Amino acid sequence: MSFPTRRLRRLRTSSKMRELIQETNLSPRDFICPVFVQEDLKTRTKVDSMSEIERLPLEDINEEVGIISDLGIPAIMLFGIPSYKDEKGSSAFDDKGIVQKAISQIRQNFGDKIVIMADVCLCQFTSTGHCGIVQGNKIDNDESLAVLAKTALSQARAGVDTVSPSAMMDGQVATIRKALDDDGFTDVSIMSHSAKHRSSFYSPFRDAAECAPKFGDRKTYQVPFTNSREAIMEVQTDIDEGVDIVMIKPALSYLDLIAETRRRFDVPVAAYSVSGEYALVKGAASKGWINEKDITEEILYSIKRAGADMIVTYFAKPAAKFLQES
Ligand code: PBG
């Protein structure tokens, strides 16, 4: 008898053989591309900590969505940066707000050729920089729910396909679902940031979206990164409340939770590869310490392999390009 008995290398002998046995696939169709739109902005502005990511004026949004769509990416995730902030986050639910304007403009121009998703949160819109309404020195959960529901509704009126609550208030999915249904928006879907962790990986985003908290931190509402059972309960709760797509966020340090969510539940699972994950790669690549394309490919495949059906990623455009070329 020859040794070894099992030779796994046999199926690695040629690139065609390796293609044949490849278990995980990645395509531009897996991506959701974040888009930052800023009110009263004159020209595209680079975000310091996120090299190739820009904030766009409303006038440039259609061109940007055209580029994304031509790359075969099926969806965008809109984030708005308003000119006006107050304690109530009023510009988040203003029918003439920057996000609402962007949604209706994209809808008019692209019809149903792109899935329009929009972030539903208050931190860009509140003077406090918190994701909910602050009363005293606390984030008031139920007060915040009403404002989140108003925001989702006004995005629905503008023509959004999917609202994506990221405030981590208890009951946000149920409240938004009811508000949408009561107004006849039964076809507007909800992709919740179900298990959004209290993470240091968000800091470049806070530069991009001007939404760092003015005092304190987000520990009273985001999930501690030490607790996986608690994260799964967040996912379970969103499913009980009628969510359509659940999300795990960030992605790279949370692959175990993506896999666990995939194993336990049958709803579509999204992963959000966040700004800090992007910045780590870009930073090291700019020094020549790693190969950006190869690392990006490996990271995105690993998120798919863990069980994500779709990935919100700042690499959506470059990755779609290299996937089309390969
Ligand atoms: C706002 C929000 C944040 C992110 C998405 N929506 C920041 C935060 O919670 O502080 C982070 C996304 C990223 O880092 O790419 N609630």
Boltz pocket constraint, residues with backbone or C-beta under 6 A from the ligand:
constraints:
  - pocket:
      binder: B
      contacts: [[A, 119], [A, 121], [A, 122], [A, 123], [A, 131], [A, 166], [A, 167], [A, 201], [A, 202], [A, 203], [A, 204], [A, 205], [A, 206], [A, 211], [A, 218], [A, 273], [A, 274], [A, 275], [A, 276]]
      max_distance: 6.0
